Amino acid sequence: MQPIRVVHLVLLVLLVPPVEAQVAGLTGTIVVTNKTPSTATVIDVASGRTLATLPTGPGPHEITLSSDGRIAVVTDYSGPPGTRRTLTVLDIPALRVVRTIDLGDYRSPHGIVFLPGDSLVAVTSEASSHVVVVHVESGAIRKAVPTRHGGSHMIGVTGNGVLGYTGDMRDSTVTELDLRAGTYVRSWPVPATPEAINVTPDGAEVWVGSNATGRVSVLIPATGSVTTAAEGVSWPYRVLFTPDVRTVIIPDMRNNEVRFIERATRREISRISVPAAGPQGITITPNGRYALLSLSQQARVAIIDMTTRQIAGYLAAGNTPDGIVYTTRVLTGEER
């Protein structure tokens, strides 16, 4: 009987019609968190096929990916009492959950970044006002760095992994931390309710979005100056730099827009409208050719052609997609 089953399986595979490429020449894999169902969806970008839907802890928001595209770590941010304190670790080629890391008293993990070397992640603990440095394989907490301010929600990290910057939403500050030494450095006041935050790889500029004022500001750590880069952004959900650091991409969740700003001049280059979409998480391919944007109200991901700055296609995701990561790695049956 076993040979017959194998023959039938082969025939089924041969009879399945191929799925057309979503965007010609674009391959790789994305992983996107889905907040309401508490899952993460792994998607083959070329075909649009969902390869797996993996369980996470309650209310997954953000996600980070190792540089080789093998390990993703999800922050389980929301949920009933007794939860909101875990990270879910995913093996992407194997399409499985490999472990859950309990952060103990460091609750409400949210913003997360892999540090150079891919063995450690830096993650905000919003409830405790800390950034926690965690060893992914063992789950051990290596450092817990106090931000000294309330509502530390997202984190940006310099290219060398030494300095981290948090947007402290309750206290309306940006805090600088030395992640290598595990110490608080200093803080600056910024426009109210700073959520979106990122830092240029060289640490020269910190871009931060204010949910209360609709203003996107640029902090220069060397001088402490804070200047306005954009206004009228109703909810500047995230800040993403292109790989060449020439362009800044800002999804505006409430206005259902995406803005593109020239970093050096602070000049708006263009804007995309995404009606009734709820644009949230955003990532970009290493060559800077395509950005991938989660659309929370439409359960899908938009593929943005960065040459034309227009939407080139869509990928189906789970309900209320948020955090998103991309790898050029194309998953094969041999890897799984």
KEVEXRO-391418 format. One record per residue (C-alpha): residue in three letters; x, y, z negated. Coordinates in steps of 0.25 Angstrom, whole numbers, plus 5000, padded with zeros to 4 digits. Last residue first. Example, Ala and Ser with C-alpha at 12.3 -4.5 7.8 and 13.67 -1.06 7.14 Angstrom:
REM residues 2
@code:SER x:5055 y:4996 z:4971
@code:ALA x:5049 y:4982 z:4969
END
This chain:
REM residues 336
@code:ARG x:5048 y:5087 z:4975
@code:GLU x:5061 y:5091 z:4982
@code:GLU x:5059 y:5080 z:4993
@code:GLY x:5045 y:5085 z:4996
@code:THR x:5050 y:5098 z:5000
@code:LEU x:5049 y:5112 z:4994
@code:VAL x:5054 y:5124 z:5002
@code:ARG x:5063 y:5132 z:4993
@code:THR x:5063 y:5147 z:4998
@code:THR x:5057 y:5150 z:4984
@code:TYR x:5046 y:5159 z:4980
@code:VAL x:5040 y:5164 z:4967
@code:ILE x:5026 y:5169 z:4963
@code:GLY x:5019 y:5174 z:4950
@code:ASP x:5004 y:5177 z:4951
@code:PRO x:4994 y:5168 z:4958
@code:THR x:4980 y:5169 z:4953
@code:ASN x:4974 y:5156 z:4958
@code:GLY x:4984 y:5147 z:4965
@code:ALA x:4992 y:5150 z:4978
@code:ALA x:4989 y:5150 z:4993
@code:LEU x:5000 y:5157 z:5002
@code:TYR x:4998 y:5169 z:5010
@code:GLY x:5003 y:5175 z:5023
@code:ALA x:5011 y:5187 z:5029
@code:ILE x:5007 y:5198 z:5020
@code:GLN x:5014 y:5211 z:5025
@code:ARG x:5026 y:5218 z:5021
@code:THR x:5031 y:5217 z:5035
@code:THR x:5045 y:5212 z:5032
@code:MET x:5041 y:5207 z:5018
@code:ASP x:5031 y:5197 z:5023
@code:ILE x:5022 y:5195 z:5011
@code:ILE x:5017 y:5181 z:5008
@code:ALA x:5004 y:5182 z:5000
@code:VAL x:5002 y:5172 z:4989
@code:ARG x:4988 y:5166 z:4986
@code:ALA x:4977 y:5165 z:4975
@code:GLN x:4970 y:5177 z:4980
@code:GLN x:4969 y:5186 z:4967
@code:SER x:4983 y:5183 z:4963
@code:LEU x:4990 y:5186 z:4976
@code:SER x:5004 y:5181 z:4974
@code:LEU x:5014 y:5188 z:4983
@code:LEU x:5025 y:5182 z:4991
@code:ALA x:5036 y:5191 z:4998
@code:TYR x:5042 y:5187 z:5011
@code:ARG x:5055 y:5191 z:5018
@code:GLY x:5064 y:5195 z:5006
@code:ASN x:5074 y:5184 z:5009
@code:PRO x:5072 y:5178 z:4995
@code:THR x:5057 y:5177 z:4997
@code:ILE x:5049 y:5186 z:4988
@code:THR x:5040 y:5185 z:4976
@code:ILE x:5027 y:5192 z:4971
@code:GLY x:5017 y:5190 z:4960
@code:GLN x:5004 y:5198 z:4960
@code:PRO x:4995 y:5203 z:4971
@code:GLY x:4981 y:5203 z:4967
@code:ALA x:4975 y:5199 z:4980
@code:ALA x:4962 y:5207 z:4982
@code:PRO x:4968 y:5215 z:4993
@code:VAL x:4983 y:5213 z:4996
@code:SER x:4988 y:5226 z:5002
@code:ILE x:5002 y:5227 z:5006
@code:ARG x:5011 y:5240 z:5003
@code:SER x:5023 y:5246 z:5010
@code:ILE x:5036 y:5252 z:5009
@code:GLU x:5034 y:5260 z:4996
@code:ARG x:5046 y:5269 z:4993
@code:ARG x:5054 y:5267 z:4980
@code:THR x:5066 y:5271 z:4988
@code:ALA x:5076 y:5259 z:4984
@code:ARG x:5065 y:5249 z:4981
@code:GLU x:5056 y:5250 z:4994
@code:ILE x:5043 y:5247 z:4989
@code:PHE x:5033 y:5236 z:4994
@code:ARG x:5019 y:5237 z:4988
@code:VAL x:5009 y:5225 z:4987
@code:GLU x:4995 y:5228 z:4985
@code:ASN x:4982 y:5223 z:4978
@code:ASN x:4981 y:5235 z:4970
@code:ARG x:4979 y:5228 z:4957
@code:MET x:4991 y:5218 z:4960
@code:ASP x:5001 y:5228 z:4965
@code:PRO x:5012 y:5219 z:4971
@code:ILE x:5025 y:5226 z:4971
@code:ILE x:5037 y:5223 z:4981
@code:VAL x:5050 y:5231 z:4979
@code:THR x:5059 y:5232 z:4992
@code:ARG x:5074 y:5234 z:4993
@code:VAL x:5078 y:5223 z:4983
@code:ASP x:5084 y:5214 z:4994
@code:PRO x:5077 y:5203 z:4988
@code:THR x:5063 y:5211 z:4988
@code:PHE x:5060 y:5216 z:4974
@code:LEU x:5047 y:5212 z:4967
@code:VAL x:5039 y:5220 z:4957
@code:ARG x:5026 y:5214 z:4952
@code:TYR x:5012 y:5217 z:4948
@code:PRO x:5012 y:5232 z:4951
@code:TRP x:4997 y:5234 z:4947
@code:SER x:4991 y:5247 z:4952
@code:VAL x:5003 y:5251 z:4960
@code:GLY x:5000 y:5266 z:4961
@code:GLU x:5014 y:5270 z:4960
@code:ALA x:5028 y:5266 z:4965
@code:ALA x:5043 y:5267 z:4962
@code:THR x:5042 y:5276 z:4950
@code:THR x:5054 y:5279 z:4942
@code:VAL x:5060 y:5274 z:4928
@code:SER x:5074 y:5278 z:4924
@code:GLY x:5081 y:5270 z:4913
@code:THR x:5095 y:5273 z:4919
@code:ALA x:5101 y:5260 z:4922
@code:PRO x:5088 y:5253 z:4921
@code:ILE x:5082 y:5260 z:4933
@code:LEU x:5067 y:5257 z:4931
@code:VAL x:5058 y:5258 z:4944
@code:SER x:5043 y:5260 z:4942
@code:VAL x:5031 y:5255 z:4948
@code:ARG x:5018 y:5263 z:4944
@code:GLY x:5004 y:5258 z:4944
@code:THR x:5003 y:5265 z:4930
@code:ALA x:4998 y:5253 z:4921
@code:ASN x:5003 y:5241 z:4928
@code:SER x:5017 y:5248 z:4929
@code:GLY x:5027 y:5241 z:4938
@code:VAL x:5042 y:5240 z:4936
@code:TRP x:5054 y:5240 z:4945
@code:VAL x:5068 y:5239 z:4938
@code:GLU x:5080 y:5244 z:4945
@code:ALA x:5095 y:5242 z:4944
@code:GLY x:5095 y:5228 z:4939
@code:ASP x:5103 y:5223 z:4951
@code:PRO x:5092 y:5213 z:4954
@code:THR x:5081 y:5224 z:4954
@code:VAL x:5072 y:5223 z:4943
@code:ASN x:5057 y:5219 z:4942
@code:ILE x:5045 y:5222 z:4935
@code:ALA x:5030 y:5221 z:4936
@code:GLU x:5023 y:5223 z:4923
@code:PRO x:5025 y:5237 z:4917
@code:THR x:5013 y:5242 z:4909
@code:ALA x:5016 y:5257 z:4908
@code:PRO x:5026 y:5264 z:4916
@code:VAL x:5041 y:5261 z:4911
@code:PRO x:5048 y:5263 z:4897
@code:TRP x:5062 y:5257 z:4897
@code:SER x:5068 y:5246 z:4889
@code:ARG x:5082 y:5241 z:4885
@code:VAL x:5091 y:5229 z:4883
@code:TYR x:5084 y:5218 z:4876
@code:THR x:5093 y:5206 z:4875
@code:GLY x:5095 y:5191 z:4879
@code:ALA x:5110 y:5193 z:4884
@code:ARG x:5107 y:5187 z:4898
@code:LEU x:5093 y:5193 z:4898
@code:ASP x:5097 y:5207 z:4895
@code:LEU x:5083 y:5214 z:4894
@code:GLU x:5078 y:5227 z:4900
@code:THR x:5064 y:5231 z:4896
@code:VAL x:5054 y:5239 z:4905
@code:THR x:5043 y:5246 z:4896
@code:SER x:5028 y:5248 z:4896
@code:ASP x:5026 y:5243 z:4882
@code:ARG x:5015 y:5233 z:4886
@code:MET x:5020 y:5229 z:4899
@code:ASP x:5035 y:5227 z:4896
@code:GLY x:5041 y:5225 z:4910
@code:THR x:5053 y:5217 z:4908
@code:TYR x:5067 y:5218 z:4914
@code:GLY x:5078 y:5208 z:4913
@code:LEU x:5093 y:5209 z:4914
@code:VAL x:5104 y:5198 z:4916
@code:GLY x:5098 y:5190 z:4927
@code:ASN x:5108 y:5194 z:4937
@code:GLY x:5097 y:5198 z:4947
@code:THR x:5090 y:5207 z:4936
@code:VAL x:5078 y:5202 z:4930
@code:GLY x:5063 y:5207 z:4930
@code:ILE x:5053 y:5203 z:4920
@code:MET x:5038 y:5204 z:4918
@code:HIS x:5029 y:5205 z:4906
@code:SER x:5036 y:5211 z:4894
@code:GLY x:5023 y:5215 z:4887
@code:GLY x:5029 y:5222 z:4875
@code:HIS x:5043 y:5228 z:4873
@code:ARG x:5055 y:5223 z:4865
@code:THR x:5059 y:5215 z:4877
@code:PRO x:5065 y:5204 z:4868
@code:VAL x:5074 y:5193 z:4875
@code:ALA x:5071 y:5179 z:4872
@code:LYS x:5083 y:5171 z:4877
@code:ARG x:5086 y:5156 z:4880
@code:ILE x:5072 y:5150 z:4879
@code:ALA x:5074 y:5135 z:4882
@code:GLY x:5064 y:5129 z:4893
@code:SER x:5075 y:5119 z:4896
@code:GLU x:5075 y:5121 z:4911
@code:VAL x:5070 y:5135 z:4912
@code:HIS x:5080 y:5141 z:4901
@code:VAL x:5071 y:5153 z:4897
@code:VAL x:5075 y:5168 z:4895
@code:VAL x:5063 y:5175 z:4887
@code:VAL x:5060 y:5189 z:4889
@code:HIS x:5053 y:5194 z:4877
@code:SER x:5041 y:5203 z:4873
@code:SER x:5034 y:5192 z:4865
@code:ALA x:5021 y:5191 z:4873
@code:GLU x:5027 y:5195 z:4886
@code:SER x:5037 y:5184 z:4886
@code:THR x:5045 y:5188 z:4899
@code:VAL x:5053 y:5177 z:4906
@code:ALA x:5068 y:5176 z:4910
@code:VAL x:5071 y:5162 z:4916
@code:LEU x:5083 y:5154 z:4915
@code:SER x:5090 y:5142 z:4923
@code:ASP x:5089 y:5149 z:4936
@code:GLY x:5103 y:5153 z:4937
@code:PRO x:5099 y:5168 z:4937
@code:LEU x:5087 y:5171 z:4929
@code:PHE x:5073 y:5166 z:4933
@code:VAL x:5063 y:5177 z:4931
@code:ILE x:5050 y:5177 z:4923
@code:GLY x:5039 y:5187 z:4919
@code:HIS x:5028 y:5181 z:4911
@code:PRO x:5029 y:5173 z:4898
@code:SER x:5018 y:5176 z:4888
@code:ARG x:5024 y:5170 z:4876
@code:TYR x:5038 y:5169 z:4870
@code:ASP x:5034 y:5163 z:4857
@code:GLY x:5037 y:5149 z:4863
@code:LEU x:5042 y:5150 z:4877
@code:ASP x:5037 y:5136 z:4881
@code:ILE x:5043 y:5131 z:4894
@code:THR x:5035 y:5122 z:4903
@code:ARG x:5042 y:5112 z:4911
@code:VAL x:5044 y:5105 z:4925
@code:VAL x:5031 y:5109 z:4932
@code:ARG x:5031 y:5103 z:4946
@code:LEU x:5032 y:5105 z:4961
@code:ALA x:5046 y:5098 z:4961
@code:PRO x:5052 y:5108 z:4970
@code:ILE x:5046 y:5119 z:4961
@code:ASP x:5050 y:5114 z:4947
@code:LEU x:5041 y:5123 z:4939
@code:VAL x:5043 y:5128 z:4925
@code:THR x:5031 y:5133 z:4917
@code:LEU x:5034 y:5144 z:4907
@code:THR x:5027 y:5145 z:4894
@code:ARG x:5022 y:5154 z:4883
@code:ARG x:5008 y:5159 z:4887
@code:THR x:5001 y:5148 z:4879
@code:GLY x:4997 y:5147 z:4865
@code:PRO x:4985 y:5156 z:4867
@code:PRO x:4979 y:5154 z:4881
@code:GLY x:4986 y:5158 z:4894
@code:SER x:4995 y:5168 z:4901
@code:TYR x:5009 y:5169 z:4905
@code:ASP x:5014 y:5155 z:4909
@code:THR x:5027 y:5160 z:4916
@code:VAL x:5031 y:5151 z:4927
@code:VAL x:5045 y:5145 z:4930
@code:ALA x:5049 y:5140 z:4944
@code:ILE x:5060 y:5130 z:4947
@code:ARG x:5066 y:5126 z:4960
@code:GLY x:5066 y:5138 z:4969
@code:ASP x:5081 y:5139 z:4969
@code:SER x:5081 y:5153 z:4963
@code:SER x:5072 y:5148 z:4951
@code:LEU x:5058 y:5153 z:4952
@code:THR x:5050 y:5163 z:4943
@code:ILE x:5035 y:5163 z:4940
@code:GLU x:5026 y:5173 z:4933
@code:HIS x:5011 y:5171 z:4929
@code:PRO x:5007 y:5158 z:4924
@code:GLY x:4994 y:5158 z:4916
@code:PRO x:4994 y:5146 z:4908
@code:GLY x:5006 y:5136 z:4910
@code:THR x:5009 y:5131 z:4923
@code:PRO x:5003 y:5120 z:4932
@code:LEU x:5009 y:5118 z:4946
@code:THR x:5002 y:5119 z:4959
@code:ALA x:5010 y:5112 z:4970
@code:LEU x:5014 y:5113 z:4984
@code:THR x:5004 y:5123 z:4989
@code:ARG x:5005 y:5124 z:5004
@code:GLY x:5007 y:5137 z:5010
@code:SER x:5016 y:5131 z:5021
@code:ALA x:5028 y:5139 z:5021
@code:VAL x:5027 y:5144 z:5007
@code:ASP x:5025 y:5131 z:5000
@code:ILE x:5018 y:5134 z:4988
@code:VAL x:5020 y:5131 z:4973
@code:THR x:5008 y:5135 z:4964
@code:ALA x:5009 y:5138 z:4950
@code:THR x:4998 y:5135 z:4940
@code:SER x:4990 y:5142 z:4928
@code:PRO x:4977 y:5142 z:4936
@code:THR x:4975 y:5157 z:4933
@code:LYS x:4989 y:5161 z:4934
@code:ASN x:4994 y:5155 z:4947
@code:THR x:5009 y:5155 z:4948
@code:VAL x:5016 y:5155 z:4962
@code:VAL x:5027 y:5146 z:4967
@code:ILE x:5032 y:5149 z:4981
@code:THR x:5039 y:5140 z:4991
@code:GLY x:5048 y:5142 z:5003
@code:THR x:5045 y:5145 z:5018
@code:LEU x:5043 y:5157 z:5026
@code:GLY x:5046 y:5156 z:5041
@code:ALA x:5032 y:5158 z:5046
@code:VAL x:5023 y:5163 z:5035
@code:GLN x:5012 y:5154 z:5030
@code:ALA x:5017 y:5142 z:5038
@code:GLU x:5007 y:5133 z:5043
@code:VAL x:5003 y:5120 z:5035
@code:PRO x:5005 y:5107 z:5042
@code:PRO x:4994 y:5098 z:5045
@code:VAL x:4993 y:5086 z:5035
@code:LEU x:4993 y:5073 z:5044
@code:LEU x:5007 y:5070 z:5042
@code:VAL x:5006 y:5070 z:5027
@code:LEU x:4994 y:5062 z:5027
@code:LEU x:5001 y:5051 z:5036
@code:VAL x:5013 y:5051 z:5027
@code:LEU x:5004 y:5048 z:5015
@code:HIS x:4996 y:5037 z:5022
@code:VAL x:5009 y:5031 z:5026
@code:VAL x:5014 y:5031 z:5011
@code:ARG x:5001 y:5025 z:5006
@code:ILE x:5002 y:5014 z:5016
@code:PRO x:5016 y:5011 z:5012
@code:GLN x:5011 y:5010 z:4997
@code:MET x:5000 y:5000 z:5000
END
